[in-house]
Amino acid sequence: MKGSNVPQDPDLIVRAADDLIGDLNPQQAEAVQYRGQALLIGAGAGSGKTRVLTRRIAWILTQFGAWPSQILAITFTNKAAAEMRERLTGLIGPVAQRMWVSTFHSACVRILRRDGEQIGLKSGFSIYDTADCERLVKLIGADLNIDLKRYTPRSILARISDYKNNLQGWREQLNAYAADYKPGQKGYQLGRFGNVEELYAVVYAEYQHRLAMANAVDFDDLIARTVELLRTCPDVAEYYRHKFRYILVDEYQDTNHAQYVLVRELAGVDANEPTQPGAVAAGRQGPAWITVVGDSDQSIYAFRGADIRNIQDFEQDFPNAKTIMLEQNYRSTQTILDAANAVIAHNEGRKPKKLWTALGKGEPIVGYAADNAQQEAAWIASEIARLHVEAGVAYSDVAIMYRANAQSRSLEEALIKAGLPYQLIGGTRFYERREVKDAIAYLQAIVNPADDVNMRRILNVPKRGLGARAESLVTMYADTHAATFFDGVLHVDELGAPTRTATQLRAFRDLMTALREFAVAHDGKPSEIVAEVLSKSGLLEELQRSDDPQDASRVENLSQLQSVAAEYEQKTPDPSLAGFLETTALVADSDQLPMQGEDSGSITLMTLHTAKGLEYPVVFLTGLEQGTFPHSRSMEDTSELAEERRLAYVGITRAQRRLYVTRAAVRAQWGQAAEMMPSQFLDEIPDELIDWKRREAGMERMRGGWGNGGFGDDEFGGWDDDDFGGVSYGGAGSTFGSTYGSARGTGSSYGSGSSSAARSGYGSGRSYGSSYGSRSTYGGSGRSYGSSGSSYGSRSSKSYGSSGSRSSSYGSGSSGSGRSGKVTTRRIAPSSGSKPKQNPGASTAGNGLSIADFQIGDKITHDKFGLGTVVDLQDKGPKSVITVDFGSDGVKRLMLAVAPIEKL
């Protein structure tokens, strides 16, 4: 190895320099070879960052002469870590399997298992998931008499998470807000009613106290307690600083403050240790060399505590830092990239970056404006079916993405009715299913008997006559003796319990003791321990005896758990029960996805946040409406709107060949049908890039037509002539839309299962009621399609359009392919002194104000934010928006109709 006198590792394949950089572009090659203490690789979407990272690791090993054990590579998901390890194995050989390539949390678990005892954490500690944490908060809330309906466990945990992500300890919070409280104290009454900071401080302190008692940590603790370990134990800090000489962090824009500090501590940036004289690269002492890879335009996890300043301020935070930008995209067509570049350009304060590709212009983006969510979903299903039959697109090459999980319902219904296979990512996770959680709780309690939360969960699972009374007797003993819950079970004869309860407690004690002994004897075979637990606990037997058909699938889930344990054994060099539990605890939504190149045979449905880092040949970006995407929460906050725009950028850049953008004019919110304006992100995409198959929903066309004295070029606004060919699409024998709108409308069936004999002409000139009634039929003889809320081909007394309209025509007018142009949002240029024209469809707001009353520079007062200056106006009729600068309160976007403002 170059620059190294150490013997070569037999598991390491030494690559020649040209093997590592010969096929890279100049910027990629520069990043791989860079010599220096701090490197930021600004990797645009699809720019080959994983290739650059793996090549740099290989370069460090073969050209800098580093040992594999000196490298720490951090990714954000287990899936990404597994893919990186697989790529490294192909590049540098089997040595990659021994290297520290993992997530932040997995790396911290390894550090805490080895050295956590120095901060009071025994190596067998439990890792609590969200459900465990909520259960613990409920127990604390009951003891402290907290109103958990007003202060929900989830909201309390969110605040505790914020404290930990910002490295705010429970002691400092307690000193600031409830200095008289002592963790573990009984009978404490929260004093100042309504002082929420006191409540959070007390619960935080008690929560950490009980975690310590249970020898347990939550996810945020894995990072925060590792930072605590490195800061309070100089010998441990020195060990890891000398061990890891090269630290590489992927997705750096998604790091929070605690992770940022962790990287600095591991690298010894602030340790002031001199560098090794004459060292070829990082040497054996002094600060480690740090490489971070990220894209500030893809920072979308602020709600989880991610701090975009970590990447924006990298050059200030690390001395002599170098930044190399990767702008050549290898994923998408130029049309898709032009759309992404145009949208993200509206964010202020970003480092300029313009993605480009050598792949060519590609197909235009396809747009569709539906009347409601059901029609949007139906059109998407039909288009996927068409692509599958006509273009040979595999279902696994298609992804449907949305802003919030709630949007998946109508999409799922349409896919089911169309007979199309799909997988939903981010639903109930496997490890969160009740029966799996019960089995895991047994395993956790076996490994760590001090784990009160899991021990209390399984006390009466399956039911064994140990209800609330038995649990309270054991809890009372544990509290009195400052002991664990299981200590109380072990001292069953001292509880004064009724004979039947005492008998059952002894049986539970003996069961747990026997299972623990079995686990110790078979620690290297987690699958056998799982089988023993399922058998001896009675979990499996209870489900097998049940007549409930759902319990049959629960049995399959438990069988799957045993299979997962067996798979872990085969893939892990030194398997253990504690190690298996770690893998189950650190799983994420994106880990459910198939590996790259694996054909699932299904369309993928997921939120945009889950889609980060993935790519698909065909992407449907749905729900592009103001209030849906961008989310309503971002409408009055420019920083949140900037994050929403980054999320749009992420969504657009997931597409490789075809991108679809869809919206609904009406969407159900809280049981009410709400009229939705087109997303401003659609306006930000240049007109010429979008081929609108249907640019306006029916009622928008009618309103626009009446306002202009005519209907314009598209009178009816139904499905366009060429939206559906005369072919059968879909699975399971379903027939899709033969001749939808082919001038003569000879018949069509739009359902699944079988073709409909009913004739329904969707031809030009045919008139259909624009009815949104309770029955939803698509032109068949009562054949249902979609959920309640939309009916096509029938008349209903309830219609959405302008007031007074009874029905509206839905046929196909002129052909829609090739129609493009701005959607209905009208942005008014901020030129001072110019009065905007009133939109004919606009109405006066409930506060008596109209968009025509305002111009740039006007002063207003707001009930909450005080005095402000108007800096931008958007004429959207009844949903017009004004942007106001409130000085110290920031710039806010206000919906004029409901804003509590007064013009001065």
Secondary structure, DSSP 8 states (H G I E B T S, - for coil): -TT--S---TT-----HHHHHTTS-HHHHHHHH--SSEEEEEE-TTS-HHHHHHHHHHHHHHTS---GGGEEEEESSHHHHHHHHHHHHHHH-GGGGGSEEEEHHHHHHHHHHHHGGGGT--TT-EEE-HHHHHHHHHHHHHHHT--TTTS-HHHHHHHHHHHHHTT--HHHHHHHH-TT--TT-SS----STT-HHHHHHHHHHHHHHHHHHTTEEEHHHHHHHHHHHHHH-HHHHHHHHHH-SEEEESSGGG--HHHHHHHHHHHTTTS-----TT-SSS-SSSS-EEEEEE-GGG---GGGT--THHHHTHHHHSTT-EEEEE-B-SSS-HHHHHHHHHHHTTSTT------B-SS---S-EEEEEEEEHHHHHHHHHHHHHHHHHHS---GGGEEEEESSGGGHHHHHHHHHHTT--EEETTSS-GGGSHHHHHHHHHHHHHH-TT-HHHHHHHTTSS--S--HHHHHHHHHHHHHTT--HHHHHHTGGGTT--HHHHHHHHHHHHHHHHHHHHHHHTTT-HHHHHHHHHHHHSHHHHHHH---HHHHHHHHHHHHHHHHHHHHHHH-SS--HHHHHHHHHT--GGGGS--TT----SEEEEEHHHHTT--EEEEEE---BTBTTTBGGGTT-HHHHHHHHHHHHHHHTTEEEEEEEEEEEEEEETTEEEE--B-HHHHHS-GGGEEEEE-S-HHHHHHHHHHTTS-TT-SS-SS-TTSS-SS--SSTT--B-TTSSSSS-----B-SSS---------TT-----B--SS-BBSSSS-B-SSTT-BBSS--S-B-SSTT------S--S--TTB----S-EEE---TT------TT----TTS--GGG--TT-EEEETTTEEEEEEEEEE-GGG-EEEEE-GGG-EEEEETTT--EEE-
